Amino acid sequence: MAINILISDPLSEDGIYPLRQEKELDLNIDIKTGLQPEELKAIIANYDVLLVRSQTKVTRDIIEAADNLKLIGRAGVGVDNIDLEAATEKGIIVVNAPDGNTNSAAEHTTAMIFALARHIPQAFITLKEGRWDRKKFVGVELKNKTLGVIGFGRIGQEVAHRAKGNRMNVIAYDPFLTAEKAEKAGVDYGSVEDVAKVADFITVHTPLLDSTRHMINEDIFNVMKDGVRIINCARGGIIDEEALYNAIESGKVAGAALDVMEEEPFVGNRLLDLPQVIATPHLGASTVEAQESVAVDVSNDILSYFNVGTVQNPVNMPSVPKDVVAKVEPFFELGEKIGAFAMNLTEEAVNEINIYYSGDVANYDVRPLTNNTVKGVLTRNLGNHVNNVNARYLADRNGIKISEQKSTQARAFLSSITVEVITENEKHSVKGTLLNGLGARIVQVDQYVVDVVPEGNLLFIKHTDKPGVIGRVGTSLAEQNVNIATMQVGRADEGGDAIMMLAIDNTVESLDFVIATEGVFDAKEIKL
């Protein structure tokens, strides 16, 4: 039976060469670019595979009309143009090419660093204008300077490798970076503030998440060295553009090289009016090789799916056998939420994730449940890049060990799941269960017994078990107009360390204000 493939965006012919050369499968390839949404919707039922880049918007309407579609391939990294929820509901696997543009993006970042250091674009413009102004464009050398890399994933590591080749020192921040990994890579490591304090050049390579939006803000600029230079070839929004503008105007920042901004196209952005800023129109992945590579990766995944039934780069969850779903599906949300909660208890990079299943749930095949729980742990730092299918792969790539242990012996509950995260200096565990008629509950955090519904905005506070502390916390929250919905307290010993778990109706403006409350020594806001 023929497999019908629709390519709806322009792709390199070399990139789809694996599909053209396939002999075992009967592939029928149609290239129809520039389709309007209604045109695509009218024909999509005829195809088994849809292959796109960024132009085609694969909406729910289109997916619901795709009665025969089995796979959507995105020749690139992001999948913002694909409705993943609709694809998953329809049982359609979505694949992308997360590694195809790594070299291209790293090279573009390196080029921007050189151009920024030596004022190359500005100097060229003066020549075009008929001026010879050598004294105006005295640059700086990279040798012996410190490059700060914020986000030490594939691209960040490649940039660091090139910087070391230019005899730069490198210090990096990444939520998964440990001392052992940093030593192996030959770099120093620390917090975002640590990087900001010592770096002469700072380049960002994180995904854009709630936790990374405006990560480089006024407070971070204030601790940077005078004359620092900033590079962003990752995602617009990681850097607070208003704060960057002010830092350049004040002289704190000597220059910035930007391939991305918060609003694109960014023609007219006032940062471009500053002579210290150079910019390119989102060219990080725009090389012949990268565009070919991402298409090749997706083409090979299409062939792998139809030949052996597996793919290398899935970004959503394929259909789970119904008999497995019926048994473990009630625990999916519980596992994901206690995984997310456990990860929020530490700021350090996680080395190990241990998951313990006790009671009835241990009788089943819990592998899909483990994947979903690992997803919960990783989501804080990886966002929607992590899913049920690639969670173990991403954990392995970040050097995180995963163990799964089962015991059919039940103690206090018919079934329970415990997630343990281990860092270089800490170990935290969160235990959860399902209560008949009441739903999911967190029943233990570290050594403290609690009874908390894992949803909404939660405030986790460590404090001294002394009279008045709880009242003072309530007052500090009231001063921030934060309403407390429920409260749980737990303690190990009378007068010793204790915890509060508060469900709150709105977010806290300042956790520092809460931590400053007498008797409190830590506070974390957790959104589930």
QUIQUI-V475871 format. One record per backbone hydrogen bond with DSSP energy under -0.5 kcal/mol. NH is the residue of the N-H (numbers start at 0). CO is the residue of the C=O. If there is no record, write none. Layout:
NH_CO + NH_CO
This chain:
2_25 + 3_1 + 4_2 + 4_27 + 5_48 + 6_4 + 6_29 + 7_5 + 7_50 + 8_50 + 15_11 + 16_13 + 18_15 + 19_15 + 20_16 + 21_17 + 21_18 + 26_24 + 27_2 + 28_26 + 29_4 + 29_27 + 31_6 + 31_29 + 33_7 + 38_35 + 39_35 + 40_36 + 41_37 + 42_38 + 42_39 + 43_39 + 45_42 + 46_43 + 47_3 + 48_3 + 49_70 + 50_5 + 51_49 + 51_72 + 57_55 + 57_80 + 58_56 + 62_58 + 63_59 + 64_60 + 65_62 + 66_64 + 68_65 + 69_47 + 70_47 + 71_92 + 72_49 + 73_94 + 74_51 + 74_72 + 75_73 + 81_78 + 82_57 + 83_81 + 86_82 + 87_83 + 88_84 + 89_85 + 90_86 + 90_87 + 91_86 + 92_69 + 94_71 + 95_312 + 96_75 + 99_96 + 101_98 + 104_100 + 105_101 + 106_102 + 107_103 + 108_104 + 109_105 + 110_106 + 111_107 + 112_108 + 113_109 + 114_110 + 115_111 + 116_112 + 117_113 + 118_114 + 119_114 + 122_118 + 123_119 + 124_120 + 125_121 + 126_122 + 127_123 + 128_124 + 129_126 + 130_125 + 132_130 + 136_132 + 136_133 + 137_134 + 139_116 + 143_166 + 144_141 + 146_144 + 146_168 + 147_145 + 147_200 + 148_146 + 148_170 + 149_147 + 149_202 + 150_148 + 150_172 + 156_152 + 157_153 + 158_154 + 159_155 + 160_156 + 161_157 + 162_158 + 163_159 + 164_160 + 165_161 + 165_162 + 166_163 + 167_162 + 168_144 + 170_146 + 171_187 + 172_148 + 176_173 + 181_177 + 182_178 + 183_179 + 184_180 + 185_181 + 185_182 + 186_181 + 187_169 + 189_171 + 194_190 + 195_191 + 196_192 + 197_193 + 197_194 + 198_194 + 199_145 + 200_145 + 201_228 + 202_147 + 203_230 + 204_149 + 208_206 + 211_208 + 212_208 + 213_236 + 214_211 + 214_237 + 215_237 + 216_214 + 220_216 + 221_217 + 222_218 + 222_219 + 223_219 + 223_220 + 224_195 + 226_250 + 226_251 + 227_224 + 227_251 + 228_199 + 229_254 + 230_201 + 231_256 + 232_203 + 237_234 + 239_215 + 240_238 + 243_239 + 244_240 + 245_241 + 246_242 + 247_243 + 248_244 + 249_245 + 250_246 + 250_247 + 251_246 + 252_246 + 253_227 + 253_251 + 254_227 + 255_275 + 256_229 + 257_277 + 258_231 + 259_231 + 263_261 + 268_265 + 271_268 + 272_269 + 273_270 + 276_273 + 277_255 + 279_257 + 281_258 + 281_279 + 285_282 + 286_284 + 290_286 + 291_287 + 292_288 + 293_289 + 294_290 + 295_291 + 296_292 + 297_293 + 298_294 + 299_295 + 300_296 + 301_297 + 302_298 + 303_299 + 304_300 + 305_301 + 306_302 + 307_303 + 308_303 + 308_304 + 309_303 + 314_93 + 315_93 + 317_315 + 323_320 + 324_320 + 325_321 + 326_322 + 327_323 + 328_324 + 330_327 + 331_327 + 331_328 + 332_328 + 334_330 + 335_331 + 336_332 + 337_333 + 338_334 + 339_335 + 340_336 + 341_337 + 342_338 + 343_339 + 344_341 + 345_342 + 350_421 + 351_421 + 352_400 + 353_419 + 354_402 + 355_417 + 356_404 + 357_415 + 358_406 + 359_413 + 360_357 + 361_358 + 362_359 + 363_360 + 365_363 + 369_365 + 370_366 + 371_367 + 372_368 + 373_369 + 374_370 + 375_371 + 376_372 + 377_373 + 378_374 + 380_377 + 381_377 + 382_378 + 384_381 + 385_382 + 390_386 + 393_389 + 394_390 + 395_391 + 396_392 + 397_393 + 398_395 + 399_394 + 400_350 + 400_398 + 402_352 + 404_354 + 406_356 + 415_357 + 416_431 + 417_355 + 418_429 + 419_353 + 419_417 + 420_427 + 421_351 + 422_425 + 423_348 + 427_420 + 429_418 + 430_443 + 431_416 + 432_440 + 433_414 + 434_438 + 437_434 + 438_434 + 440_432 + 441_451 + 442_430 + 442_440 + 443_430 + 444_447 + 445_428 + 447_444 + 449_442 + 451_441 + 453_451 + 454_452 + 456_503 + 457_455 + 457_525 + 458_501 + 459_457 + 459_523 + 460_458 + 460_499 + 461_521 + 462_497 + 463_518 + 464_495 + 465_463 + 468_465 + 471_467 + 472_468 + 473_469 + 474_470 + 475_471 + 476_472 + 477_473 + 478_474 + 479_475 + 479_476 + 480_477 + 481_476 + 482_480 + 484_482 + 484_502 + 485_502 + 487_500 + 489_498 + 491_496 + 492_496 + 495_492 + 497_462 + 498_489 + 499_460 + 500_487 + 501_458 + 501_499 + 502_485 + 503_456 + 503_501 + 504_482 + 513_509 + 514_510 + 515_511 + 516_513 + 519_516 + 520_461 + 521_461 + 523_459 + 525_457 + 525_523 + 527_455 + 527_525
